[in-house]
Amino acid sequence: VVPDSPAAKAGLQAGDLIIKVNGQEVRSYLDIGRQLAGYNPGDLVPFLTTRDGVEHAREISLMPRQNFSAP
């Protein structure tokens, strides 16, 4: 999770698993991209994540696409 990114601001942490985006199951990183393709920067998108076996519903405000380097 990139510091100060929308994911970080929504409470995601390293090790969290994204299991659904907009109600659709996520099986790979590519599924996330497909689900986000129809959204615009600033849109709120519902995510369902798990951390330590506990599910967390979150809304993440999208930002313009950027290339982030891995920390």
mmCIF file of the N, C-alpha and C atoms, coordinates in Angstrom:
data_MODEL
# 
_entry.id   MODEL 
# 
loop_
_atom_site.group_PDB 
_atom_site.id 
_atom_site.type_symbol 
_atom_site.label_atom_id 
_atom_site.label_alt_id 
_atom_site.label_comp_id 
_atom_site.label_asym_id 
_atom_site.label_entity_id 
_atom_site.label_seq_id 
_atom_site.pdbx_PDB_ins_code 
_atom_site.Cartn_x 
_atom_site.Cartn_y 
_atom_site.Cartn_z 
_atom_site.occupancy 
_atom_site.B_iso_or_equiv 
_atom_site.pdbx_formal_charge 
_atom_site.auth_seq_id 
_atom_site.auth_comp_id 
_atom_site.auth_asym_id 
_atom_site.auth_atom_id 
_atom_site.pdbx_PDB_model_num 
ATOM 1   N N  . VAL A 1 1  ? 0.859   -1.174  0.000   1.00 0.00 ? 1  VAL A N  1 
ATOM 2   C CA . VAL A 1 1  ? 0.000   0.000   0.000   1.00 0.00 ? 1  VAL A CA 1 
ATOM 3   C C  . VAL A 1 1  ? 0.900   1.229   0.000   1.00 0.00 ? 1  VAL A C  1 
ATOM 4   N N  . VAL A 1 2  ? 0.731   2.080   -0.978  1.00 0.00 ? 2  VAL A N  1 
ATOM 5   C CA . VAL A 1 2  ? 1.552   3.274   -1.114  1.00 0.00 ? 2  VAL A CA 1 
ATOM 6   C C  . VAL A 1 2  ? 1.089   4.314   -0.093  1.00 0.00 ? 2  VAL A C  1 
ATOM 7   N N  . PRO A 1 3  ? 2.017   4.862   0.710   1.00 0.00 ? 3  PRO A N  1 
ATOM 8   C CA . PRO A 1 3  ? 1.625   5.886   1.685   1.00 0.00 ? 3  PRO A CA 1 
ATOM 9   C C  . PRO A 1 3  ? 0.907   7.050   1.007   1.00 0.00 ? 3  PRO A C  1 
ATOM 10  N N  . ASP A 1 4  ? -0.125  7.543   1.665   1.00 0.00 ? 4  ASP A N  1 
ATOM 11  C CA . ASP A 1 4  ? -0.918  8.693   1.208   1.00 0.00 ? 4  ASP A CA 1 
ATOM 12  C C  . ASP A 1 4  ? -1.765  8.402   -0.028  1.00 0.00 ? 4  ASP A C  1 
ATOM 13  N N  . SER A 1 5  ? -1.819  7.150   -0.466  1.00 0.00 ? 5  SER A N  1 
ATOM 14  C CA . SER A 1 5  ? -2.656  6.785   -1.614  1.00 0.00 ? 5  SER A CA 1 
ATOM 15  C C  . SER A 1 5  ? -4.109  6.641   -1.149  1.00 0.00 ? 5  SER A C  1 
ATOM 16  N N  . PRO A 1 6  ? -5.056  6.601   -2.087  1.00 0.00 ? 6  PRO A N  1 
ATOM 17  C CA . PRO A 1 6  ? -6.449  6.377   -1.699  1.00 0.00 ? 6  PRO A CA 1 
ATOM 18  C C  . PRO A 1 6  ? -6.640  5.079   -0.902  1.00 0.00 ? 6  PRO A C  1 
ATOM 19  N N  . ALA A 1 7  ? -5.905  4.031   -1.258  1.00 0.00 ? 7  ALA A N  1 
ATOM 20  C CA . ALA A 1 7  ? -6.015  2.768   -0.513  1.00 0.00 ? 7  ALA A CA 1 
ATOM 21  C C  . ALA A 1 7  ? -5.564  2.953   0.930   1.00 0.00 ? 7  ALA A C  1 
ATOM 22  N N  . ALA A 1 8  ? -4.450  3.648   1.130   1.00 0.00 ? 8  ALA A N  1 
ATOM 23  C CA . ALA A 1 8  ? -3.955  3.901   2.481   1.00 0.00 ? 8  ALA A CA 1 
ATOM 24  C C  . ALA A 1 8  ? -4.949  4.759   3.257   1.00 0.00 ? 8  ALA A C  1 
ATOM 25  N N  . LYS A 1 9  ? -5.504  5.772   2.607   1.00 0.00 ? 9  LYS A N  1 
ATOM 26  C CA . LYS A 1 9  ? -6.472  6.651   3.268   1.00 0.00 ? 9  LYS A CA 1 
ATOM 27  C C  . LYS A 1 9  ? -7.748  5.908   3.637   1.00 0.00 ? 9  LYS A C  1 
ATOM 28  N N  . ALA A 1 10 ? -8.078  4.851   2.881   1.00 0.00 ? 10 ALA A N  1 
ATOM 29  C CA . ALA A 1 10 ? -9.266  4.043   3.182   1.00 0.00 ? 10 ALA A CA 1 
ATOM 30  C C  . ALA A 1 10 ? -8.991  3.003   4.261   1.00 0.00 ? 10 ALA A C  1 
ATOM 31  N N  . GLY A 1 11 ? -7.730  2.905   4.705   1.00 0.00 ? 11 GLY A N  1 
ATOM 32  C CA . GLY A 1 11 ? -7.399  1.990   5.783   1.00 0.00 ? 11 GLY A CA 1 
ATOM 33  C C  . GLY A 1 11 ? -6.766  0.687   5.372   1.00 0.00 ? 11 GLY A C  1 
ATOM 34  N N  . LEU A 1 12 ? -6.500  0.481   4.074   1.00 0.00 ? 12 LEU A N  1 
ATOM 35  C CA . LEU A 1 12 ? -5.833  -0.748  3.654   1.00 0.00 ? 12 LEU A CA 1 
ATOM 36  C C  . LEU A 1 12 ? -4.404  -0.770  4.172   1.00 0.00 ? 12 LEU A C  1 
ATOM 37  N N  . GLN A 1 13 ? -3.944  -1.963  4.503   1.00 0.00 ? 13 GLN A N  1 
ATOM 38  C CA . GLN A 1 13 ? -2.584  -2.150  4.988   1.00 0.00 ? 13 GLN A CA 1 
ATOM 39  C C  . GLN A 1 13 ? -1.931  -3.277  4.203   1.00 0.00 ? 13 GLN A C  1 
ATOM 40  N N  . ALA A 1 14 ? -0.603  -3.278  4.202   1.00 0.00 ? 14 ALA A N  1 
ATOM 41  C CA . ALA A 1 14 ? 0.133   -4.362  3.564   1.00 0.00 ? 14 ALA A CA 1 
ATOM 42  C C  . ALA A 1 14 ? -0.343  -5.678  4.153   1.00 0.00 ? 14 ALA A C  1 
ATOM 43  N N  . GLY A 1 15 ? -0.616  -6.642  3.300   1.00 0.00 ? 15 GLY A N  1 
ATOM 44  C CA . GLY A 1 15 ? -1.080  -7.948  3.747   1.00 0.00 ? 15 GLY A CA 1 
ATOM 45  C C  . GLY A 1 15 ? -2.591  -8.115  3.669   1.00 0.00 ? 15 GLY A C  1 
ATOM 46  N N  . ASP A 1 16 ? -3.340  -7.021  3.534   1.00 0.00 ? 16 ASP A N  1 
ATOM 47  C CA . ASP A 1 16 ? -4.786  -7.138  3.357   1.00 0.00 ? 16 ASP A CA 1 
ATOM 48  C C  . ASP A 1 16 ? -5.061  -7.816  2.020   1.00 0.00 ? 16 ASP A C  1 
ATOM 49  N N  . LEU A 1 17 ? -6.113  -8.597  1.964   1.00 0.00 ? 17 LEU A N  1 
ATOM 50  C CA . LEU A 1 17 ? -6.519  -9.251  0.719   1.00 0.00 ? 17 LEU A CA 1 
ATOM 51  C C  . LEU A 1 17 ? -7.785  -8.592  0.200   1.00 0.00 ? 17 LEU A C  1 
ATOM 52  N N  . ILE A 1 18 ? -7.785  -8.210  -1.066  1.00 0.00 ? 18 ILE A N  1 
ATOM 53  C CA . ILE A 1 18 ? -8.989  -7.676  -1.701  1.00 0.00 ? 18 ILE A CA 1 
ATOM 54  C C  . ILE A 1 18 ? -9.754  -8.862  -2.246  1.00 0.00 ? 18 ILE A C  1 
ATOM 55  N N  . ILE A 1 19 ? -10.977 -9.054  -1.749  1.00 0.00 ? 19 ILE A N  1 
ATOM 56  C CA . ILE A 1 19 ? -11.753 -10.213 -2.199  1.00 0.00 ? 19 ILE A CA 1 
ATOM 57  C C  . ILE A 1 19 ? -12.906 -9.837  -3.126  1.00 0.00 ? 19 ILE A C  1 
ATOM 58  N N  . LYS A 1 20 ? -13.361 -8.568  -3.064  1.00 0.00 ? 20 LYS A N  1 
ATOM 59  C CA . LYS A 1 20 ? -14.398 -8.105  -3.990  1.00 0.00 ? 20 LYS A CA 1 
ATOM 60  C C  . LYS A 1 20 ? -14.186 -6.635  -4.301  1.00 0.00 ? 20 LYS A C  1 
ATOM 61  N N  . VAL A 1 21 ? -14.499 -6.276  -5.542  1.00 0.00 ? 21 VAL A N  1 
ATOM 62  C CA . VAL A 1 21 ? -14.531 -4.884  -5.977  1.00 0.00 ? 21 VAL A CA 1 
ATOM 63  C C  . VAL A 1 21 ? -15.899 -4.668  -6.607  1.00 0.00 ? 21 VAL A C  1 
ATOM 64  N N  . ASN A 1 22 ? -16.633 -3.695  -6.098  1.00 0.00 ? 22 ASN A N  1 
ATOM 65  C CA . ASN A 1 22 ? -17.974 -3.410  -6.596  1.00 0.00 ? 22 ASN A CA 1 
ATOM 66  C C  . ASN A 1 22 ? -18.846 -4.673  -6.608  1.00 0.00 ? 22 ASN A C  1 
ATOM 67  N N  . GLY A 1 23 ? -18.690 -5.497  -5.599  1.00 0.00 ? 23 GLY A N  1 
ATOM 68  C CA . GLY A 1 23 ? -19.506 -6.702  -5.458  1.00 0.00 ? 23 GLY A CA 1 
ATOM 69  C C  . GLY A 1 23 ? -19.057 -7.886  -6.291  1.00 0.00 ? 23 GLY A C  1 
ATOM 70  N N  . GLN A 1 24 ? -18.030 -7.710  -7.106  1.00 0.00 ? 24 GLN A N  1 
ATOM 71  C CA . GLN A 1 24 ? -17.548 -8.784  -7.971  1.00 0.00 ? 24 GLN A CA 1 
ATOM 72  C C  . GLN A 1 24 ? -16.306 -9.435  -7.365  1.00 0.00 ? 24 GLN A C  1 
ATOM 73  N N  . GLU A 1 25 ? -16.275 -10.760 -7.366  1.00 0.00 ? 25 GLU A N  1 
ATOM 74  C CA . GLU A 1 25 ? -15.159 -11.497 -6.783  1.00 0.00 ? 25 GLU A CA 1 
ATOM 75  C C  . GLU A 1 25 ? -13.847 -11.199 -7.494  1.00 0.00 ? 25 GLU A C  1 
ATOM 76  N N  . VAL A 1 26 ? -12.795 -11.082 -6.711  1.00 0.00 ? 26 VAL A N  1 
ATOM 77  C CA . VAL A 1 26 ? -11.445 -10.852 -7.235  1.00 0.00 ? 26 VAL A CA 1 
ATOM 78  C C  . VAL A 1 26 ? -10.648 -12.131 -7.076  1.00 0.00 ? 26 VAL A C  1 
ATOM 79  N N  . ARG A 1 27 ? -10.147 -12.644 -8.185  1.00 0.00 ? 27 ARG A N  1 
ATOM 80  C CA . ARG A 1 27 ? -9.303  -13.842 -8.153  1.00 0.00 ? 27 ARG A CA 1 
ATOM 81  C C  . ARG A 1 27 ? -7.855  -13.527 -8.477  1.00 0.00 ? 27 ARG A C  1 
ATOM 82  N N  . SER A 1 28 ? -7.632  -12.374 -9.143  1.00 0.00 ? 28 SER A N  1 
ATOM 83  C CA . SER A 1 28 ? -6.267  -11.970 -9.477  1.00 0.00 ? 28 SER A CA 1 
ATOM 84  C C  . SER A 1 28 ? -6.216  -10.447 -9.567  1.00 0.00 ? 28 SER A C  1 
ATOM 85  N N  . TYR A 1 29 ? -5.008  -9.935  -9.638  1.00 0.00 ? 29 TYR A N  1 
ATOM 86  C CA . TYR A 1 29 ? -4.801  -8.498  -9.787  1.00 0.00 ? 29 TYR A CA 1 
ATOM 87  C C  . TYR A 1 29 ? -5.521  -7.968  -11.036 1.00 0.00 ? 29 TYR A C  1 
ATOM 88  N N  . LEU A 1 30 ? -5.572  -8.762  -12.097 1.00 0.00 ? 30 LEU A N  1 
ATOM 89  C CA . LEU A 1 30 ? -6.224  -8.341  -13.334 1.00 0.00 ? 30 LEU A CA 1 
ATOM 90  C C  . LEU A 1 30 ? -7.711  -8.091  -13.142 1.00 0.00 ? 30 LEU A C  1 
ATOM 91  N N  . ASP A 1 31 ? -8.349  -8.850  -12.242 1.00 0.00 ? 31 ASP A N  1 
ATOM 92  C CA . ASP A 1 31 ? -9.768  -8.645  -11.968 1.00 0.00 ? 31 ASP A CA 1 
ATOM 93  C C  . ASP A 1 31 ? -10.022 -7.250  -11.403 1.00 0.00 ? 31 ASP A C  1 
ATOM 94  N N  . ILE A 1 32 ? -9.102  -6.765  -10.600 1.00 0.00 ? 32 ILE A N  1 
ATOM 95  C CA . ILE A 1 32 ? -9.266  -5.427  -10.019 1.00 0.00 ? 32 ILE A CA 1 
ATOM 96  C C  . ILE A 1 32 ? -9.256  -4.389  -11.135 1.00 0.00 ? 32 ILE A C  1 
ATOM 97  N N  . GLY A 1 33 ? -8.308  -4.492  -12.037 1.00 0.00 ? 33 GLY A N  1 
ATOM 98  C CA . GLY A 1 33 ? -8.237  -3.558  -13.158 1.00 0.00 ? 33 GLY A CA 1 
ATOM 99  C C  . GLY A 1 33 ? -9.484  -3.582  -14.017 1.00 0.00 ? 33 GLY A C  1 
ATOM 100 N N  . ARG A 1 34 ? -10.003 -4.764  -14.262 1.00 0.00 ? 34 ARG A N  1 
ATOM 101 C CA . ARG A 1 34 ? -11.225 -4.881  -15.071 1.00 0.00 ? 34 ARG A CA 1 
ATOM 102 C C  . ARG A 1 34 ? -12.400 -4.216  -14.357 1.00 0.00 ? 34 ARG A C  1 
ATOM 103 N N  . GLN A 1 35 ? -12.501 -4.403  -13.063 1.00 0.00 ? 35 GLN A N  1 
ATOM 104 C CA . GLN A 1 35 ? -13.605 -3.811  -12.310 1.00 0.00 ? 35 GLN A CA 1 
ATOM 105 C C  . GLN A 1 35 ? -13.509 -2.285  -12.263 1.00 0.00 ? 35 GLN A C  1 
ATOM 106 N N  . LEU A 1 36 ? -12.297 -1.757  -12.238 1.00 0.00 ? 36 LEU A N  1 
ATOM 107 C CA . LEU A 1 36 ? -12.117 -0.311  -12.123 1.00 0.00 ? 36 LEU A CA 1 
ATOM 108 C C  . LEU A 1 36 ? -12.165 0.411   -13.469 1.00 0.00 ? 36 LEU A C  1 
ATOM 109 N N  . ALA A 1 37 ? -12.145 -0.334  -14.564 1.00 0.00 ? 37 ALA A N  1 
ATOM 110 C CA . ALA A 1 37 ? -12.068 0.263   -15.895 1.00 0.00 ? 37 ALA A CA 1 
ATOM 111 C C  . ALA A 1 37 ? -13.219 1.224   -16.185 1.00 0.00 ? 37 ALA A C  1 
ATOM 112 N N  . GLY A 1 38 ? -14.378 0.987   -15.645 1.00 0.00 ? 38 GLY A N  1 
ATOM 113 C CA . GLY A 1 38 ? -15.540 1.828   -15.934 1.00 0.00 ? 38 GLY A CA 1 
ATOM 114 C C  . GLY A 1 38 ? -15.688 3.032   -15.021 1.00 0.00 ? 38 GLY A C  1 
ATOM 115 N N  . TYR A 1 39 ? -14.738 3.228   -14.134 1.00 0.00 ? 39 TYR A N  1 
ATOM 116 C CA . TYR A 1 39 ? -14.817 4.332   -13.179 1.00 0.00 ? 39 TYR A CA 1 
ATOM 117 C C  . TYR A 1 39 ? -13.901 5.470   -13.587 1.00 0.00 ? 39 TYR A C  1 
ATOM 118 N N  . ASN A 1 40 ? -14.157 6.627   -12.996 1.00 0.00 ? 40 ASN A N  1 
ATOM 119 C CA . ASN A 1 40 ? -13.357 7.821   -13.242 1.00 0.00 ? 40 ASN A CA 1 
ATOM 120 C C  . ASN A 1 40 ? -12.688 8.281   -11.953 1.00 0.00 ? 40 ASN A C  1 
ATOM 121 N N  . PRO A 1 41 ? -11.621 9.070   -12.061 1.00 0.00 ? 41 PRO A N  1 
ATOM 122 C CA . PRO A 1 41 ? -11.001 9.624   -10.854 1.00 0.00 ? 41 PRO A CA 1 
ATOM 123 C C  . PRO A 1 41 ? -12.044 10.358  -10.013 1.00 0.00 ? 41 PRO A C  1 
ATOM 124 N N  . GLY A 1 42 ? -11.977 10.138  -8.721  1.00 0.00 ? 42 GLY A N  1 
ATOM 125 C CA . GLY A 1 42 ? -12.932 10.751  -7.796  1.00 0.00 ? 42 GLY A CA 1 
ATOM 126 C C  . GLY A 1 42 ? -14.121 9.873   -7.472  1.00 0.00 ? 42 GLY A C  1 
ATOM 127 N N  . ASP A 1 43 ? -14.390 8.851   -8.306  1.00 0.00 ? 43 ASP A N  1 
ATOM 128 C CA . ASP A 1 43 ? -15.496 7.935   -8.017  1.00 0.00 ? 43 ASP A CA 1 
ATOM 129 C C  . ASP A 1 43 ? -15.177 7.123   -6.770  1.00 0.00 ? 43 ASP A C  1 
ATOM 130 N N  . LEU A 1 44 ? -16.198 6.848   -5.980  1.00 0.00 ? 44 LEU A N  1 
ATOM 131 C CA . LEU A 1 44 ? -16.057 5.965   -4.822  1.00 0.00 ? 44 LEU A CA 1 
ATOM 132 C C  . LEU A 1 44 ? -16.418 4.552   -5.242  1.00 0.00 ? 44 LEU A C  1 
ATOM 133 N N  . VAL A 1 45 ? -15.544 3.613   -4.955  1.00 0.00 ? 45 VAL A N  1 
ATOM 134 C CA . VAL A 1 45 ? -15.747 2.220   -5.348  1.00 0.00 ? 45 VAL A CA 1 
ATOM 135 C C  . VAL A 1 45 ? -15.751 1.348   -4.096  1.00 0.00 ? 45 VAL A C  1 
ATOM 136 N N  . PRO A 1 46 ? -16.768 0.486   -3.945  1.00 0.00 ? 46 PRO A N  1 
ATOM 137 C CA . PRO A 1 46 ? -16.787 -0.404  -2.786  1.00 0.00 ? 46 PRO A CA 1 
ATOM 138 C C  . PRO A 1 46 ? -15.799 -1.565  -2.956  1.00 0.00 ? 46 PRO A C  1 
ATOM 139 N N  . PHE A 1 47 ? -15.027 -1.793  -1.921  1.00 0.00 ? 47 PHE A N  1 
ATOM 140 C CA . PHE A 1 47 ? -14.073 -2.899  -1.850  1.00 0.00 ? 47 PHE A CA 1 
ATOM 141 C C  . PHE A 1 47 ? -14.426 -3.740  -0.626  1.00 0.00 ? 47 PHE A C  1 
ATOM 142 N N  . LEU A 1 48 ? -14.253 -5.042  -0.733  1.00 0.00 ? 48 LEU A N  1 
ATOM 143 C CA . LEU A 1 48 ? -14.348 -5.920  0.424   1.00 0.00 ? 48 LEU A CA 1 
ATOM 144 C C  . LEU A 1 48 ? -12.977 -6.551  0.597   1.00 0.00 ? 48 LEU A C  1 
ATOM 145 N N  . THR A 1 49 ? -12.412 -6.369  1.781   1.00 0.00 ? 49 THR A N  1 
ATOM 146 C CA . THR A 1 49 ? -11.076 -6.881  2.052   1.00 0.00 ? 49 THR A CA 1 
ATOM 147 C C  . THR A 1 49 ? -11.122 -7.780  3.276   1.00 0.00 ? 49 THR A C  1 
ATOM 148 N N  . THR A 1 50 ? -10.061 -8.554  3.467   1.00 0.00 ? 50 THR A N  1 
ATOM 149 C CA . THR A 1 50 ? -9.906  -9.323  4.694   1.00 0.00 ? 50 THR A CA 1 
ATOM 150 C C  . THR A 1 50 ? -8.541  -9.011  5.296   1.00 0.00 ? 50 THR A C  1 
ATOM 151 N N  . ARG A 1 51 ? -8.538  -8.992  6.624   1.00 0.00 ? 51 ARG A N  1 
ATOM 152 C CA . ARG A 1 51 ? -7.291  -8.843  7.375   1.00 0.00 ? 51 ARG A CA 1 
ATOM 153 C C  . ARG A 1 51 ? -7.421  -9.765  8.587   1.00 0.00 ? 51 ARG A C  1 
ATOM 154 N N  . ASP A 1 52 ? -6.492  -10.682 8.702   1.00 0.00 ? 52 ASP A N  1 
ATOM 155 C CA . ASP A 1 52 ? -6.503  -11.628 9.818   1.00 0.00 ? 52 ASP A CA 1 
ATOM 156 C C  . ASP A 1 52 ? -7.838  -12.360 9.926   1.00 0.00 ? 52 ASP A C  1 
ATOM 157 N N  . GLY A 1 53 ? -8.416  -12.691 8.766   1.00 0.00 ? 53 GLY A N  1 
ATOM 158 C CA . GLY A 1 53 ? -9.656  -13.465 8.740   1.00 0.00 ? 53 GLY A CA 1 
ATOM 159 C C  . GLY A 1 53 ? -10.918 -12.662 8.967   1.00 0.00 ? 53 GLY A C  1 
ATOM 160 N N  . VAL A 1 54 ? -10.808 -11.348 9.139   1.00 0.00 ? 54 VAL A N  1 
ATOM 161 C CA . VAL A 1 54 ? -11.973 -10.491 9.364   1.00 0.00 ? 54 VAL A CA 1 
ATOM 162 C C  . VAL A 1 54 ? -12.233 -9.657  8.109   1.00 0.00 ? 54 VAL A C  1 
ATOM 163 N N  . GLU A 1 55 ? -13.494 -9.678  7.633   1.00 0.00 ? 55 GLU A N  1 
ATOM 164 C CA . GLU A 1 55 ? -13.847 -8.902  6.449   1.00 0.00 ? 55 GLU A CA 1 
ATOM 165 C C  . GLU A 1 55 ? -14.076 -7.441  6.813   1.00 0.00 ? 55 GLU A C  1 
ATOM 166 N N  . HIS A 1 56 ? -13.671 -6.567  5.886   1.00 0.00 ? 56 HIS A N  1 
ATOM 167 C CA . HIS A 1 56 ? -13.845 -5.126  6.064   1.00 0.00 ? 56 HIS A CA 1 
ATOM 168 C C  . HIS A 1 56 ? -14.407 -4.537  4.778   1.00 0.00 ? 56 HIS A C  1 
ATOM 169 N N  . ALA A 1 57 ? -15.547 -3.856  4.873   1.00 0.00 ? 57 ALA A N  1 
ATOM 170 C CA . ALA A 1 57 ? -16.110 -3.150  3.729   1.00 0.00 ? 57 ALA A CA 1 
ATOM 171 C C  . ALA A 1 57 ? -15.517 -1.749  3.717   1.00 0.00 ? 57 ALA A C  1 
ATOM 172 N N  . ARG A 1 58 ? -15.033 -1.327  2.550   1.00 0.00 ? 58 ARG A N  1 
ATOM 173 C CA . ARG A 1 58 ? -14.400 -0.011  2.421   1.00 0.00 ? 58 ARG A CA 1 
ATOM 174 C C  . ARG A 1 58 ? -14.860 0.645   1.124   1.00 0.00 ? 58 ARG A C  1 
ATOM 175 N N  . GLU A 1 59 ? -14.819 1.959   1.103   1.00 0.00 ? 59 GLU A N  1 
ATOM 176 C CA . GLU A 1 59 ? -15.026 2.698   -0.135  1.00 0.00 ? 59 GLU A CA 1 
ATOM 177 C C  . GLU A 1 59 ? -13.738 3.459   -0.416  1.00 0.00 ? 59 GLU A C  1 
ATOM 178 N N  . ILE A 1 60 ? -13.248 3.297   -1.621  1.00 0.00 ? 60 ILE A N  1 
ATOM 179 C CA . ILE A 1 60 ? -12.005 3.938   -2.003  1.00 0.00 ? 60 ILE A CA 1 
ATOM 180 C C  . ILE A 1 60 ? -12.288 4.939   -3.119  1.00 0.00 ? 60 ILE A C  1 
ATOM 181 N N  . SER A 1 61 ? -11.827 6.171   -2.924  1.00 0.00 ? 61 SER A N  1 
ATOM 182 C CA . SER A 1 61 ? -11.960 7.217   -3.928  1.00 0.00 ? 61 SER A CA 1 
ATOM 183 C C  . SER A 1 61 ? -10.806 7.073   -4.911  1.00 0.00 ? 61 SER A C  1 
ATOM 184 N N  . LEU A 1 62 ? -11.141 6.878   -6.175  1.00 0.00 ? 62 LEU A N  1 
ATOM 185 C CA . LEU A 1 62 ? -10.108 6.641   -7.175  1.00 0.00 ? 62 LEU A CA 1 
ATOM 186 C C  . LEU A 1 62 ? -9.365  7.923   -7.532  1.00 0.00 ? 62 LEU A C  1 
ATOM 187 N N  . MET A 1 63 ? -8.106  7.756   -7.864  1.00 0.00 ? 63 MET A N  1 
ATOM 188 C CA . MET A 1 63 ? -7.279  8.865   -8.321  1.00 0.00 ? 63 MET A CA 1 
ATOM 189 C C  . MET A 1 63 ? -6.864  8.588   -9.754  1.00 0.00 ? 63 MET A C  1 
ATOM 190 N N  . PRO A 1 64 ? -6.358  9.592   -10.472 1.00 0.00 ? 64 PRO A N  1 
ATOM 191 C CA . PRO A 1 64 ? -5.888  9.329   -11.834 1.00 0.00 ? 64 PRO A CA 1 
ATOM 192 C C  . PRO A 1 64 ? -4.820  8.242   -11.834 1.00 0.00 ? 64 PRO A C  1 
ATOM 193 N N  . ARG A 1 65 ? -4.789  7.460   -12.893 1.00 0.00 ? 65 ARG A N  1 
ATOM 194 C CA . ARG A 1 65 ? -3.794  6.382   -12.999 1.00 0.00 ? 65 ARG A CA 1 
ATOM 195 C C  . ARG A 1 65 ? -2.406  6.968   -12.998 1.00 0.00 ? 65 ARG A C  1 
ATOM 196 N N  . GLN A 1 66 ? -1.539  6.320   -12.223 1.00 0.00 ? 66 GLN A N  1 
ATOM 197 C CA . GLN A 1 66 ? -0.145  6.721   -12.131 1.00 0.00 ? 66 GLN A CA 1 
ATOM 198 C C  . GLN A 1 66 ? 0.690   5.467   -12.041 1.00 0.00 ? 66 GLN A C  1 
ATOM 199 N N  . ASN A 1 67 ? 1.931   5.603   -12.331 1.00 0.00 ? 67 ASN A N  1 
ATOM 200 C CA . ASN A 1 67 ? 2.853   4.496   -12.124 1.00 0.00 ? 67 ASN A CA 1 
ATOM 201 C C  . ASN A 1 67 ? 3.537   4.725   -10.791 1.00 0.00 ? 67 ASN A C  1 
ATOM 202 N N  . PHE A 1 68 ? 3.287   3.827   -9.847  1.00 0.00 ? 68 PHE A N  1 
ATOM 203 C CA . PHE A 1 68 ? 3.916   3.901   -8.546  1.00 0.00 ? 68 PHE A CA 1 
ATOM 204 C C  . PHE A 1 68 ? 5.087   2.925   -8.519  1.00 0.00 ? 68 PHE A C  1 
ATOM 205 N N  . SER A 1 69 ? 6.173   3.350   -7.957  1.00 0.00 ? 69 SER A N  1 
ATOM 206 C CA . SER A 1 69 ? 7.261   2.412   -7.774  1.00 0.00 ? 69 SER A CA 1 
ATOM 207 C C  . SER A 1 69 ? 7.039   1.686   -6.456  1.00 0.00 ? 69 SER A C  1 
ATOM 208 N N  . ALA A 1 70 ? 7.417   0.449   -6.413  1.00 0.00 ? 70 ALA A N  1 
ATOM 209 C CA . ALA A 1 70 ? 7.232   -0.354  -5.200  1.00 0.00 ? 70 ALA A CA 1 
ATOM 210 C C  . ALA A 1 70 ? 8.142   0.184   -4.113  1.00 0.00 ? 70 ALA A C  1 
ATOM 211 N N  . PRO A 1 71 ? 7.618   0.253   -2.879  1.00 0.00 ? 71 PRO A N  1 
ATOM 212 C CA . PRO A 1 71 ? 8.447   0.747   -1.764  1.00 0.00 ? 71 PRO A CA 1 
ATOM 213 C C  . PRO A 1 71 ? 9.557   -0.216  -1.425  1.00 0.00 ? 71 PRO A C  1 
# 
